[in-house]
Amino acid sequence: MSQLNYEKGVRKPDAGYLMAVAEQGVDVAYLLTGQRLFDPNAIQHERSEPTLAARLQQERQRLNLSEAELARKAGQAKQVLQQFESGALVPDATALQQLHLAGVDIGYVLLSLRSHAPDADVQALLAHYGKATDAGRALVRGVAELAGRG
């Protein structure tokens, strides 16, 4: 019943639920932001913190923001952010989305994964591929497969 409530927007999922569906292969960042953030190049963070709360604190420090600054950018009260970072309170989907919009890597906070943006050449190829016809896409895949063998 909870799943249906989440899908209808009646209830917002908490971080525990989001982490559970992520383990099943769901792109949680996409659910929260509408953008595909995970890619095949996503890697485990080299110094991942053991808890969601600690990873959130690490992200705030990576962004070089104080608790008050991140709270303001994410539309949260400073006390709420402190509770997130201490583990006393788990952010819900709305809070995670707001943190993402403030620059926090939610993929890392939830799953300890960093996603790497493709370089300019790959971005250009993807843009052209996205505009191609089905036949053009098939041709590009064939060429890429041949090039990968060489």
N, C-alpha and C positions, 0 to 999 in steps of 0.2 A: 504494500500500500504506500510506503514512503516513496518508492521510486516513482510511482504515478503522481504523487503530490509534487515531487521535485520537477517532473516533466511538465506538469500543468502550471508550475510557478506558485502553487499554494504554499509550499514550504521551501526554504533555502537549505541546501545541504551544508553540513558542517565539514570541517577539514578531515575528520576521520572517515567519513563517507567518501569524500573526494579521493583520499589516498587509497581506499579500498578499490574504487572503480579504476583508478590509475593502474593498479596492479593487474587489472584485467585488460589493459591495453587502451583504455579510454584516454584521449588527449584532453586532460583536465584544463590546461591553459586555454584550449579552444573553447571549452564550455564556458569559461569565465570571461574571455575577452573577445571571442569570435575570430581570433587570429591563430593560425597554426604556428605554434612556437617550437614544437618538438620536431626534430628531423633525424634522419638516420645517423647524423654525425654527433648527436647528443652524447655527451660523455659524463661519467661519474666525476664529481668535483674532487680535486686532489686532496683537499682538506675539509671534507664534509663534516659538519657538526652532527651529533647524534640525534638531536630532537628538532622538531619543527620550530619551537620557540628559539632555540640557539641559532638555527639557520636564518631565521628572520632577523635576529639581532646582528648576525654576521653580514647580512645583506644591507642593513641600515648603515653599518660601518663602511661597507664597500662603497656605498653611495656618498659617504662622508657627510651624513646628516645626523643631527642630534635627534633625540626622541621627539622633542617638540616640533622640529622641522618636518620629520617624516609624518608625524601625526597630522600636522596641518595640511601637508600635500595630499595625504590619503583621506582627508575628511574625517579623521578620528580624534577623539579626545586623547590627550597625552596619557592619561591614566589607563585608558583602554589599550593603547599601544604597549604601555609598560606591562599590563596583564598578559598580552599576547607574548611579549618577549620573556616573561617569567614562566610561562606555561600555565598560569592560573586561569586563562581564558583562551579558547581556541577560536581563531577567526572563522567566520562563516563565509559563504561564497561571495557575498556583497563586499565584505571587508577585504577578502583576497583580491577581488577585482579592483577595488580602490587602491590597494597597495601596488598592484601591477601598474596601474595608471600613474602612480607616483615613481615608477622606475624599478620596483622590486622584481627580481626574477622569481616568479611564482613557481616555475618548474623546479628551480633549485630548492625553494623553501619546502615544497611538498614532497619532492622525490629525490633530492640531492643531485639532480641532473642539470648540467649547463648545456644550453643549446647554442650552437655557433652559427652566426649568420654567414651565408655563403659570400664569397668574395664578389667583386663587381662583375667579373666575367661570367660566373655561374648565375648571378642575378639576371644578367642580360640574356643568357641562354634560356633561363626559365621564363622570362617575359616573352621571348619570341616563341617558345614552345607553347605557352599558354594561348597565343593568338593563332597558332597553326591549325590547319584542318586535321581531320583524323588521319588522312593519308600522309600529310606532312609530319605528324607526330610519329607515325609508324616508321617513316624514313629516318627521322632523327634517332629513334631508339635503335634501329638497325646499325646506323653509322656509329653510335656510341658503343654498341656491343662490339663491333669490329675494332674500334679504336682501343677498347679496353683489353682486347686480346693481345695487342701488339706490344 
